[in-house]
Amino acid sequence: EHVVESGGGSVQPGGSLRLSCAASGFNVESYVVLWFRQAPEKEREGVSCINEKDGDRYYAESVKGRFTISRDSVKNTVDLQMINLQPNDTATYYCAADPAYHCTIFEIPTFYGSLKVRGQGTLVTVSP
């Protein structure tokens, strides 16, 4: 089981990016999938999460209204559409998945290390 993130890059403030988390070895509709990020010298921060069964979506307050998580069962991907990016969004963004996880705790970084499937991350840089 693996996930691979893609779509990171450099944008100016106000710009947009779409990150993609491509899963292999499991079905994204059967796993909870979340995105978290880590900026240099900062703690990991949960960004968004989508539940496996009902598809309920969760967002950190800092990204609500700007980020949208979505799932494509045909492509077996979970994407993160990001608009109006700001410098404090600069971070490496990671995708992770676990069948026994629940989105209600997605903002607790303690659990990230124990998630069953984790990617290598994709870098997002927002600067003038």
C-alpha positions in Angstrom: 0.0 0.0 0.0 1.4 3.4 -1.0 0.4 7.0 -1.6 2.3 9.4 -3.8 1.7 13.2 -3.6 2.1 15.5 -6.5 1.2 19.0 -7.6 3.4 21.1 -5.3 5.2 24.1 -6.6 5.9 27.8 -6.2 3.2 30.4 -6.4 2.7 34.0 -5.5 0.3 35.1 -2.8 -3.3 34.7 -4.0 -2.3 31.9 -6.3 -3.7 28.4 -6.5 -2.4 24.8 -6.6 -4.0 21.4 -6.8 -2.3 18.6 -4.9 -3.1 15.0 -5.7 -2.6 11.9 -3.6 -2.5 8.8 -5.7 -3.2 5.6 -3.9 -2.1 2.1 -4.8 -2.8 -1.2 -3.1 -6.0 0.0 -1.5 -9.2 1.8 -2.3 -9.5 5.4 -1.2 -13.1 4.9 -0.5 -12.2 2.3 2.1 -9.7 4.4 4.0 -9.8 7.7 5.8 -7.4 10.0 3.9 -6.0 13.2 5.3 -3.6 15.9 4.3 -1.2 17.5 6.9 1.6 19.9 6.4 4.9 20.8 8.1 6.6 24.1 7.6 10.3 24.5 8.5 10.8 24.6 12.3 7.1 24.2 12.9 5.0 21.4 14.2 3.0 19.3 11.8 -0.5 20.6 11.2 -3.6 18.8 10.0 -5.1 20.5 7.0 -8.0 18.4 5.8 -9.5 14.9 6.1 -12.2 12.9 4.3 -14.0 10.0 5.9 -14.1 6.7 4.1 -17.7 5.8 4.4 -19.8 8.9 4.3 -17.2 11.1 2.6 -17.6 13.8 5.3 -14.9 16.4 5.0 -13.0 18.2 7.7 -10.9 21.3 7.5 -8.5 23.2 9.7 -9.8 26.7 10.6 -6.8 28.2 8.9 -7.8 26.8 5.5 -11.6 26.8 5.6 -13.0 28.5 2.6 -9.7 28.2 0.7 -9.0 24.5 0.5 -11.2 21.8 -0.8 -10.6 18.1 -0.4 -12.1 15.7 -2.9 -12.0 12.0 -3.8 -12.1 10.3 -7.2 -12.9 6.6 -6.9 -12.1 5.9 -10.5 -8.6 7.5 -10.4 -8.2 6.3 -6.8 -7.0 9.7 -5.8 -7.7 12.3 -3.1 -7.0 15.8 -4.2 -6.6 19.1 -2.3 -7.6 22.2 -4.2 -6.0 25.3 -2.7 -6.9 28.8 -3.6 -5.9 32.2 -2.3 -2.6 30.8 -1.0 -0.7 32.9 1.5 3.0 32.8 2.6 2.0 31.0 5.8 0.7 28.1 3.7 4.3 27.4 2.7 5.1 23.9 3.9 5.6 20.3 2.8 2.2 18.7 2.3 1.8 15.1 3.2 -1.0 12.6 2.4 -1.8 9.8 4.7 -4.4 7.0 5.0 -5.6 4.5 7.4 -8.7 2.3 7.5 -9.0 2.5 11.3 -8.6 6.3 11.7 -11.3 8.9 12.1 -11.3 12.4 10.8 -12.5 13.8 14.2 -8.9 13.6 15.4 -7.2 14.8 12.2 -5.8 17.9 13.9 -3.9 15.9 16.5 -0.3 15.5 15.1 0.6 12.8 17.6 -1.3 10.2 15.5 0.3 11.0 12.2 3.3 8.8 12.8 1.1 5.7 13.3 -1.0 6.1 10.2 -0.8 3.0 8.1 0.1 4.7 4.8 2.1 7.9 4.4 3.6 9.6 1.5 6.9 11.4 1.0 5.3 14.9 0.7 5.2 17.6 -1.9 6.6 21.1 -1.3 4.4 24.2 -1.6 6.1 27.6 -1.6 4.1 30.8 -1.5 6.2 34.0 -1.9 6.0 37.3 -3.8 
